[in-house]
Amino acid sequence: MRLRRIRIKNFRSIYTDDDKGYEDLTMELSPDGNYIVGPNNVGKSNILRALRLALRPESAPEYEPDLDQPKQMDWAYPTITLDFKMERQRGPYKTLLRYVEEYERSIVGEDAETFAENDRVRFYVQYGVEENSRDERFQAKGEGAIKGDEDLLEKALVQFHETVRLVDIESGEDLDSLLQRGFNELFTRVLSERFRSEISEAERLRGDYINFLSEDVLGEVDEYITEELGRHLSGIDKVEFEPNLKAVDEALADLSIEMDDSVHTPLSSKGTGVRSALIQMIMAFIADASRRSIIFAVEEPEAFLHPERHEQLGHNLESFTTQSDISLLVTTHSPFILTNNTNAAVFTASKTGDGRTQVKTERVRQLAINNAKKLLTGADDVPDTTDVIDSINDECRGILIVEGWTDKSFLETAAEVSSLDSPLRDLHILDSGGASEAMKDAVVMKSIYGNEKAVCALLDDDEHGKSAYSTLTDKLGFQGNSEVFTYRKWQPRKGADVEAEDLFSTNIVDEFIAAYGDSAVDGWKKRGNGRKHVEISSSAKVDFANWVSENADQEDCDRWINCIQDIRDGMNLNN
């Protein structure tokens, strides 16, 4: 059973306005996968949030009327309508269709046509103006949201939520976070379905083990304690010591993951790239093994992955949909993930001038791909200043502008391996695309936020970075060592430029070159203090960022950690 259509009305930036000709957001989905493409802050994630609120009733407490109702409307009822189509005859689906048909007929009668008799289900969820105001039901064909028999509805809803499960993965989310959100329950259920006979055998062996411990190990202890206690207290007939051993399903739901490479380490010690790859492999297993309908809703899966691997990532994700029980929705910023040799649908998301999210596609798939790639790689992919402002949350106390994505990645790696307490928690890091753009962004952010939020620029100490630093400090009133830094503060020049990569230990740089070869380096220069400045080639910079995220430890990032601490001090964020 697959999700074939989404219709969203009046949820966050998705709203209807008859006067302006704004209709419900409707997406006709492809069984081969669906990409939602667009720049930051156009509402892509709101589509996935709407799915979560609809398909995971346990998420209902997350509904916040003040946040989830459109700001452009005085009042509204967020409404999500989802259409499903059964493509494979399986017992749980047949049962669901039978229950839904019984419910539909409580509305339309015995002679009218129903969705269910045509192997379709239309699921409808609406939230009100108060918290905890969820209303869910199935729509009867031709009758809109009219409600039928309550008992029949409840029976069908229970079967629906048992049969259809959502796996939503947020951008950069790791396995620990997923497990806390109920992913372990789904994974355990899939294991139970795939290995039913093996788990039955495990339960039998568990029973034998408990009996052996109880009778052969603890039995003598029971007799001794019972006899001795009876000498002192009357009325005690028997004392039994029972071993506590988790049930098989509980043990499977409480798994730990460890990996062997050069050393044996827990998954939590691995870099973001490794953890993200593992999530994709678990998704692949679920897609292959599940006997239920699974909807994967994945936000920016390309995060922390080298652009050269994005196309293969797209192929991997789309391969899930070879199973007729799997639906796939992906939001992405990457033009490389959009492949030309599949039938996955491509939707482009944008915002109108008054903040409404709109989603478009083309009947000819190649036109849709071309539009999406133009949006991501042409002038239209640069978010407006208002988009950047909207992406800065209320918890942010400071805005740090860096030259590029790798600078941001290095800071995040250092923060992760440090012993500091979430040192980037209240910093919004904006990667600008070069020293000149970083200078412009710093000026714009400072002019907007003034004294409300601290603004700081972090630049390379090379020709372009020094020029931007000089302009900011000499002409635009920025204060050195508090509002603008160059990397030379943590690595003296000593006869060579200082770039972001210079803040890592020599060992980690040498290990990277050994792994990737001399082609990853354009050259090197020896500083006056004997330390090398290695010029990582532009084509290998992303590889290096991914490498250090997976392999660097605290000692390798000492200069970066000092950099973070000095920036926080300069921005007065430690007060």
N, C-alpha and C positions, 0 to 999 in steps of 0.2 A: 504494500500500500504506500503510495507516494503522495507527497504534497504537490498539488498542481496549480493552485492559485492562492494568492495572498491579497486581501483587501483590508486596508487600514484607514480608519477615519478618526480625525480629531485626537491624535496622540502626539504630544510634544510639537515638533516642527511640521508635522503632517496634519493638515487641517483642510476642511471643506468650506468654501465660501461661494454661494450661488451668485452673488452680485458680481464677483470677479471671475466667474467661470471655473473656479477651483473644484475639481471633483475628488472623490476618494482616490487614494493611492492604490492602484491595482497592478499586480504583476502576474502575468501568465508564465508559469515556470516550465523549464525544460526538464525532462527526466534525466538528461545527461549532465546536469549541473548548472549553476547560475552564479554569475559574477556581478557584483554591484560595485561600480567604479566611480570614483570622484575624489576631489580634494578634501582637505580637512574641513570639519564642521559644516557639512551639507546635509547631515541627517542619516548617513548610512547606518550608523550604529543604532539609531532609533528603530529601524526596521527589525533588527535582531532583538532589541529590547521588547518590542511588541510581541514577537514570537515567544519570548520567554514568559511574558505575562500571560499569554494565551495558553501555552502548552504545559506549563509547570504550575499547577495550582498552589504548590507550596511557596511560589514566588509572590503570591498575592499580597502578603504584607509589605512587599517592596513598593507597592503602588502608593504614590504620593500625589494627591490631587493638585496641589499647588505647583508641582514640578511637571507632572505628566499631562495635565490639560494644557492645550495651546494658549500661550500668552496673548495671542491676537483675538481671542474670543472671551466674552464675558462668562459664558458657561458652556460646557461641552461634555459629552459622554464618550471617552475613548473606546473605540469599537474595533475588534479584530475578527475578520471572517476568513476561515481557511477551508479550502476545498481539497478533498482527498479522493484518489482513484485507486481501486484495488486492481493490481496487475497480476498477482499470483494467488492461486487458490490455497489458502492456508487456514487451519482451524480457527485461530484467534480472529482473523479477518471475517470469516464467515459468521462467527458468533456475533461480532460487532455489527455487521450488516443486518443480521436478523433482529438484534435488539433495536437498532436505529429504525428499521422499517416498522417495527411494532409501535415505536414512539411516533414516527411520522403519520401513521394511520390513525393514531389517536387525535390527529389534527385534521387530516384530509379525508378520512373515511376509507372504506375498503376498495372502492372502485378507481380512485384517482391514482395517477402515476407518482412514484416516489423517487427520490435520489437513490435510496439504498437498493431498490430493485435493479438499478442500472449500475451497481457496484461503485456508487459514489456516496460520500459523506460530506455534508456542509456543517462545519463546527463554528459556533458563534459565541464570542465572549464580549461582554460590555462592562465597563467600570463606571461608577457614578461620581457624584461630587463629594462623597465622603470616603474615608479610608475603609478598608474591608467591605467594599461594595461590589464585589465580583458577582456577575451573573453569567452563567454558561449554559448553553443548550445546543441542540441541533436544529437546523432550519428544515422545515418541510417544503417540498417543491411547490413553488407558486404561492407560498403563504408567509414569506418574510420571516420575521422573528416571533411570530405567534407561538405561545407556549402551550404544550400538550400535557398529557398525564404525567404527574410528578414522579410516581413510582417507576414508570417505564423510562422516564428521563434519567433518573438516578442510576438504574441498572445499566443503561447504555453508556452513561458517563464513566462509571467505574470500569467497564470493559474498554472504553476508548483510551483512558489514561494508562491502563495496563498494556495496551496494544501499541500505542504511539508514544515514542520517547524523543525528547529534544536533547541533543548534546551541543551546548553553546560554549564556544571557546573564545575568550576575550583576547585582545591584542597583547602578546607577550606573556600570556598566562602560563604558569607552570603547573606541573602535575599535582603538587601539594594543594594549591588553591582549588584545582578542579575536584580533588577528592573531598575537600571540605564542602563543596557545593553539590554533593550527591552523585558524583561520577562513579564512586566506588560501588554504589548500589547497582547501577546499570552494568558495570563491568562484571560484578559478581553474578548478576542475573544471566548475562551472556555466557559466562563460564558454566553455570548450572545447566543451561540449555544445551550447550555444545558437548559437555562432558557428564551427562546425566548418570550413566552407568558407573563411571569412575568415581563420581562424588558419592553415589550410593555405597560403593565399596569402601570409600574413605570413612563414611559414617559408620559402617559395620566395624572397620578396624579401630575407629575411635572408641566404640562401645567395648570392644575386646580389651583395648588398652586400659580404659577406666576400670573395667571389671578386674583385670589383673592387678592393677594398683590397689584397688579396694580390698580384694580378697587375699592376694599373695603377699603384698607389701604392708598394707595398713590393717589387715584383718587381725593379726596378732596384737597390734597396738590397741585396736578396739577392745579386744578381750581383756587385755591387761588393765586399761583405764577403767573399763566397766567394773571389773572385779575390785580394784583398789578404791574407786569412788564409792562403791556400795558399802564398803567398810565404814565410811564416814557419813554418807547421806542415804537416807531411805527413799524409796520410790523411784530411783533411777534404774530402769531395766536394761538399757543398752546405750552405749555411746558409739557413734560411728564417725570416722574421719573420711570425708569425701574429697577426692582430688578435683580441683577446678581446672577444667580443660575446655577451651573454646569450642563451640560447635563449628562444623566445617564451613558453613556459610559465613559465620562471624570471622573465622580465620582468614578466609579469602577476601573479606571486606577490610582487613587490617594488614595489608601487604606492605612490606618495605622493599625497596629496589636498590640493588647494588650492582656495580659494573666492574669488569676487569679490563684494564689496558696494560700499562706498565705496572700499575698498582691496583689493589682492590679498594674501591672507594664507594661510598653511598652516592646515589643520584644527586642529592642536595649539594654535593661538592663539585659537580660538573657545571660547565658553563651553560649559558642560556641556549646556545645553538643545539647542544646535546639534548637538553631537556625538551626543547621544542620538537626535535626529531623523534624523540621517544613518544611524545603525545601523538604524532602523526602515525607512528607504527601501531599504537594501541587503537587509534581510530580505524586503521586498516583491518586489524583483527576483529573489531566489533562489526565492521561492515561485512566481513566475510562470514562471521560465526553467528550473528544475531538471527533469531527467528521472529523478530518483531520489526515494526516499522521504525526506523531511526532517521531523524532529521539532524544533519550536521549543519550548524550555523557558526562559521569560523570567521573571526575578525582579523584581518591583516596577517595571514599565515606566513607571509614572506619576511616578517620582522626578524632581524638578526641573521638573515640568510643572504649569502652572496648573490648578487643579481644574476650571475651566470647559472645559478641553480633554480631560478624562479620558474623557468619553463618546465623543468622536470617536476617541480613541486605541483604545477598545474596538472600535469599528466597524472601524478600520483593521486591527487584529490579527485580528479574526474574518474579514475579507475574504481573508486568506491561505488559509483553509480551503476556499475555492471550488475550489481545485485538489485533486483526490482523492489526491494524493501527500503532502499536508501534514497533520501533526498539531500541535496547539497546546496547551500547558499554560502557564498564567500564575499566578503568585502575586501577590497585591495586598493593599494596605491601603485602597484607595479604594472607597467605595460608589458613586461616580459612574461608574466604569468598567463596572459591571454593567448591561448594556442589556436592555430588556424585549422587544425585537422580533427576537430570534434564538433559536436552539435550543442555544446553548452551555450546557454543564453547569456548575453552581455547587456547589462543595464547601466546607464549613466545617470548619476545623481547630481543634482545641483540645487541651488536655492534662488528663489525669486528675490526681488528687491525688498519685499516685506517679510522675508525670513521663512517662506514656506518651502519645504522639501518637495521636489518633483523628480520623478524617475521616468526615464524614457528608454525605449529600445527601438530596433529596426526589424522589419520583417526579414530583410536580407541580413544574415548573421555577419558577413564580412563588413557591411556598412556599420553595424553596431560596434564591431571590433575597431574599425578605423576611427570612429567617433570617440571611443573610449581612449584609444592611444593618443589621439590628438589632445584630448582633455588632460591626459597625464603628462605628455611630453611637450606640448605646445604652450603658448602664452597663457591659455586658460587654466593651466594646472597650478599657477601661482595663486595661493589664497589671498583674498583682500585683507587689508589691515584689520577690518572688522572680524574676519574669520579667525585671525590670530588672537585677537582680544577675547573672542568667545571661547577659545580653547584654554584660556587661563582661568583656573578655578579659584574659588574663594579662599582655599587653604594656602594658595601661593603667596609667599611673602617677598620673593625676589625673582627677577627674570635674568637669566644668564644667556648671553648671545655668544655662540661659537661659530667658527667658520664653516664647519661641515658636519655631516652625519658621523664620521669617524671620531671627531672630537667628543661628540655627545656619547658615543658608544664607549670611549675610553673612560670618561667620567663615571658612567654607570657601572663599568667593570670594576673600577677602583672602589667605588662605594660598596659594591657587593662583597668584595674580598676583605674589606677593611673591618676593623673592630668597632667602627663608629656606629652610632645608633641612627640608621636611616638618614645619612647626611644630605641626601637630595630631596627629602620628603616635601620641603616647602619651597623648592626651586623649580621654576619652569625653564627648561633648557630649549632654546630656539636655535636650530642649525640653519644658517643663512645661505650657504653656497658661495663662500669666498670672503676675503677680508673686506673688500669694498661694500658688499651687501651687508656684512655684519656691522660695519660702521653705520650704514643707513638705518638698519633695524634698531641699533642702539639709540640713535637720535629720535626715531619715531616712538619707541617704547618710553623713553624718558620724557618726551613731550606729552605723552598721553597720561602716564602714571604719576609724574612729578614726585612728590614725597610719599605717595600712597604705597608704592612698592619700590624696593631697591632694584636698580638696573645696572648690569655690569657686562662688559665685553671681554672675551678672552681670545687673544690673537697669537698667531705664529710670530716669532721674531725673525722674519725674513723681509725681503724688500717690500712686499705688499702689506704685510702685517705692521711693519714699522711706519709705513706711510699712513695707514689708517690710525695707528696709535697717535702719531704726531698731529693729525688733523683733529682727532677727538680731544686731545689734551691742550693743544696750542690755540685752536680756533673755536672749539665748541664747548669749552668749559668743563670737560670731564676730568675727574681727579684720578691721577695715577695711583695704583695700589689700593683703590677702593671701588672705582667705577670702570676702570679698564686695566687689564694686565696683559703682559706677553709672557710666553713660556720661559723667557730668560730668567725670570725671578727664581725658578726652581732648577734651572740648568744654565750656568753662565756660558756666554758665547765662546770665549776662548778660541776665537778664530774660525767659527763655523756658525751657520744659522741654527736657530733652535725651533724645532717643530714639535708637534704633539707627540710623535713617536719617541722623541728624545727623553721623555719623562719615564720611560720604562727601563728596567734593568737591562744591562748589556746581555745578560744570559738569555732572557726571553727573546730578544731580537736575534741573537745568534741561533737559537733553537728554531725560530721561524725560518731563517734563511736556510738552515740545514734541511728543513722539511720541504720548502718550496723551491729551493734552488737559487742560483745566482741571478736568474732572470727576474726575480722579485725585487732586485736592487739596481738602482741606476748608478750608484757609486757611494763612496764614503770618504770622510775627511777626519783626520785625527786632531782633536782639540789640544790646546796648550797643556791641559791637565792630564793628557794621555787617554781620555775617554773618547770613543768614536762617535761621530755623527754619521748615521747610516741614512742614505736617501732611498726610502722605499719607493719603488716605482708607482706611478699613479694607478696602473692596472692592478696592483697587488695591495693597495691600501685597505680595501674592504676585506680581503683575505686576512690581512694582518689584524684588523679589528676583530674578526671572528676568531682568529687563532688565540689572541690574548684573552678573549672572553671565556674561552674554554680551558686555557692552560695557565694563565697567570695566577700567582698567589700574592699574599700581602706584601712580601718582600720585593717582588717584582714591581709593585705599584706604590712604593714608598713616596716617590716624588709626587705622584698623582694625589695621594692621600693628603700630603702637605698642601698641594694646590687647592684641594677642596676646602681644607680647614682655613687657609689664608683668604680664599674668596668669601667664605662665610663670615670671617672676621671683618673683612673689608666692607661687606654689605650689612654689617651689624645684625646678622641673623642668629647669632649665638646669645643675644641678650634676652 
